[in-house]
């Protein structure tokens, strides 16, 4: 028996009702606002139809209710605008964060890693200082090197250390700590802090927002970044 290969099957695709059930129409903020307006007008008309003929609503009452409608409508539109801006901000923050991958950053912390005779760290100066002393300490807490600085301005100050000690010898590669003391007129400042260096390895997003993952430092936010190197 021959088979007609030109015969097509009609109605083999999903029906419109099925597609609508699977993909229901999303309610937009405009639809929600219009629905609120319709409800309000229905209630107002019902109130007018059933008002006491001997004590009808005056113009002031009607005007007041219409003003309430405008207020509700305005609030709904404002909320919709804020939600839209919130979404745009999250997308922008995510894009900015991904651009940080493989970039070196200075963030709050006192850790210093000396590798191949090289290390990067920094200072976060809330105010300027006459004198700044930076102590580099070993694992036992002993200061093995001291850096003296004068007339340091407020802001972020990136620094490097090649491992050279006061006697000219080289410190071995490894983990060290930084301690900062800044003074003005002999008075110790409380807004001077050490900054540690790290490289952004990856970015994650979630309910808590955008996070930067920096090995040996931790999970940070964009606000934690004091300087990008």
C-alpha positions as CSV (number, residue, x, y, z in Angstrom):
1,X,0.0,0.0,0.0
2,X,1.4,3.4,-1.0
3,X,1.9,6.1,1.6
4,X,1.1,9.7,0.8
5,X,4.1,11.6,2.1
6,X,2.4,15.0,1.3
7,X,-0.4,14.5,3.8
8,X,0.0,17.0,6.7
9,X,-1.4,16.5,10.2
10,X,-3.7,19.4,11.2
11,X,-3.8,20.6,14.8
12,X,-0.7,18.7,15.9
13,X,0.6,21.7,17.8
14,X,-0.4,22.8,21.3
15,X,-3.7,24.6,21.5
16,X,-3.9,28.3,22.3
17,X,-5.7,27.6,25.6
18,X,-2.9,25.2,26.7
19,X,-0.2,27.7,25.8
20,X,-2.0,30.4,27.8
21,X,-2.3,28.1,30.8
22,X,1.4,27.3,30.6
23,X,2.5,30.9,30.0
24,X,0.0,33.1,31.8
25,X,0.0,36.7,31.0
26,X,2.0,38.7,33.5
27,X,0.3,41.5,35.4
28,X,2.1,44.8,34.8
29,X,2.1,47.7,37.1
30,X,-0.1,49.6,34.6
31,X,-2.7,46.8,34.8
32,X,-2.5,46.9,38.6
33,X,-3.0,50.7,38.7
34,X,-5.9,50.5,36.3
35,X,-7.6,47.8,38.3
36,X,-7.2,50.0,41.5
37,X,-8.8,52.9,39.6
38,X,-11.7,50.8,38.4
39,X,-12.4,49.5,41.9
40,X,-12.3,53.0,43.3
41,X,-14.6,54.4,40.6
42,X,-17.0,51.5,41.1
43,X,-17.1,52.1,44.9
44,X,-17.6,55.9,44.3
45,X,-20.4,55.4,41.9
46,X,-22.1,52.9,44.2
47,X,-21.8,55.4,47.0
48,X,-23.3,58.1,44.9
49,X,-26.2,55.9,43.8
50,X,-27.0,54.8,47.4
51,X,-26.4,58.1,49.1
52,X,-29.1,59.6,51.4
53,X,-31.1,62.1,49.3
54,X,-31.5,64.2,52.4
55,X,-27.8,64.3,53.1
56,X,-25.9,63.9,49.8
57,X,-22.2,64.0,49.4
58,X,-20.9,67.5,49.0
59,X,-18.2,68.6,46.5
60,X,-15.5,68.6,49.2
61,X,-16.1,65.0,50.1
62,X,-16.0,63.9,46.4
63,X,-12.9,66.0,45.8
64,X,-11.2,64.4,48.8
65,X,-11.9,60.9,47.6
66,X,-10.7,61.7,44.1
67,X,-7.5,63.1,45.7
68,X,-7.1,59.8,47.6
69,X,-7.3,58.0,44.3
70,X,-4.6,60.2,42.8
71,X,-2.4,59.5,45.8
72,X,-2.8,55.8,45.5
73,X,-2.2,55.9,41.8
74,X,0.9,58.0,42.3
75,X,2.3,55.7,45.0
76,X,1.7,52.6,42.7
77,X,3.5,54.3,39.9
78,X,6.4,55.3,42.2
79,X,6.7,51.8,43.5
80,X,6.8,50.5,39.9
81,X,9.5,53.0,39.0
82,X,11.6,52.1,42.1
83,X,11.4,48.4,41.3
84,X,12.6,49.1,37.8
85,X,15.5,51.2,39.1
86,X,16.3,48.4,41.6
87,X,16.5,45.9,38.8
88,X,18.7,48.2,36.7
89,X,21.0,48.8,39.7
90,X,21.5,45.1,40.3
91,X,22.3,44.5,36.7
92,X,24.8,47.3,36.7
93,X,26.4,46.2,39.9
94,X,26.8,42.6,38.5
95,X,28.4,43.9,35.3
96,X,30.8,46.2,37.3
97,X,31.7,43.3,39.6
98,X,32.6,40.9,36.7
99,X,35.0,43.5,35.4
100,X,36.9,43.2,38.6
101,X,37.9,39.5,38.0
102,X,41.7,39.1,37.9
103,X,42.2,42.6,39.1
104,X,44.3,43.4,42.2
105,X,42.5,45.3,45.0
106,X,43.3,46.8,48.4
107,X,40.8,46.0,51.1
108,X,40.8,46.4,54.9
109,X,43.1,43.9,56.5
110,X,46.5,43.6,58.2
111,X,47.7,40.5,56.3
112,X,50.8,40.8,54.1
113,X,52.1,38.0,51.8
114,X,55.7,38.2,50.6
115,X,56.2,36.1,47.5
116,X,59.3,36.0,45.3
117,X,60.6,39.0,47.3
118,X,57.5,41.1,46.4
119,X,54.6,42.3,48.4
120,X,51.8,44.9,48.1
121,X,49.8,46.5,50.8
122,X,48.4,49.9,51.7
123,X,47.2,52.4,54.2
124,X,43.7,53.8,54.6
125,X,44.1,57.3,56.1
126,X,40.9,58.9,57.3
127,X,42.8,62.2,57.9
128,X,46.3,63.4,57.1
129,X,49.1,62.6,59.5
130,X,52.5,64.2,60.5
131,X,54.1,60.9,61.2
132,X,53.1,57.3,60.1
133,X,54.9,54.2,61.4
134,X,54.3,50.9,59.7
135,X,55.5,47.8,61.4
136,X,55.9,44.5,59.6
137,X,55.6,41.6,62.0
138,X,56.4,37.9,61.7
139,X,54.2,35.0,62.8
140,X,55.3,35.4,66.4
141,X,54.3,39.1,66.4
142,X,57.8,40.4,66.4
143,X,58.5,43.5,64.4
144,X,61.1,42.7,61.8
145,X,60.9,45.8,59.7
146,X,59.7,49.4,60.3
147,X,58.7,52.0,57.7
148,X,58.7,55.6,58.7
149,X,56.7,58.1,56.7
150,X,56.1,61.9,57.1
151,X,53.3,64.3,56.0
152,X,51.0,61.6,54.7
153,X,47.8,62.9,53.2
154,X,44.3,61.5,53.8
155,X,43.1,58.8,51.5
156,X,44.4,55.4,50.2
157,X,48.2,55.0,50.1
158,X,49.4,52.0,48.2
159,X,52.9,50.6,49.3
160,X,55.3,47.9,48.3
161,X,57.9,45.9,50.3
162,X,60.6,43.8,48.7
163,X,61.5,42.0,51.9
164,X,64.6,44.0,52.6
165,X,65.3,44.4,56.3
166,X,67.2,47.2,58.1
167,X,70.4,45.3,58.0
168,X,70.1,44.7,54.3
169,X,69.2,41.1,54.5
170,X,66.1,39.6,52.9
171,X,63.1,38.3,54.8
172,X,61.9,34.8,53.7
173,X,58.8,34.5,51.6
174,X,55.7,33.9,53.7
175,X,52.9,35.5,55.7
176,X,53.4,38.6,57.8
177,X,51.2,41.2,59.5
178,X,51.0,45.0,59.3
179,X,50.5,47.4,62.2
180,X,50.0,51.1,61.6
181,X,50.4,54.0,64.0
182,X,49.7,57.5,62.7
183,X,50.0,60.7,64.7
184,X,49.3,64.5,64.4
185,X,51.2,66.7,66.9
186,X,52.0,63.6,68.9
187,X,48.4,62.5,69.2
188,X,47.6,59.1,67.8
189,X,44.9,59.0,65.1
190,X,42.1,56.4,65.3
191,X,41.2,56.5,61.6
192,X,44.4,55.1,60.1
193,X,44.2,51.4,59.1
194,X,46.2,48.8,57.1
195,X,45.0,47.5,53.8
196,X,45.8,44.1,52.5
197,X,46.2,43.1,48.8
198,X,44.3,40.4,47.0
199,X,43.2,39.4,43.5
200,X,39.5,38.9,42.7
201,X,39.1,35.3,41.5
202,X,35.3,35.2,40.9
203,X,32.0,37.0,41.5
204,X,28.8,35.6,43.0
205,X,25.3,37.0,43.1
206,X,22.4,36.2,45.4
207,X,19.9,37.5,47.9
208,X,22.8,39.2,49.7
209,X,23.8,41.1,46.6
210,X,27.0,40.9,44.6
211,X,30.0,39.4,46.3
212,X,33.7,39.4,45.2
213,X,35.6,36.2,46.1
214,X,39.3,37.0,46.9
215,X,41.5,34.1,47.8
216,X,43.3,34.4,51.2
217,X,41.2,37.4,52.0
218,X,37.5,36.3,51.9
219,X,34.2,37.3,50.4
220,X,33.9,41.1,49.9
221,X,31.4,43.6,48.7
222,X,32.1,46.5,46.3
223,X,32.1,48.9,49.2
224,X,35.1,47.0,50.7
225,X,37.3,47.9,47.8
226,X,39.5,50.9,48.7
227,X,41.6,50.9,45.5
228,X,41.9,48.8,42.3
229,X,45.5,48.3,41.1
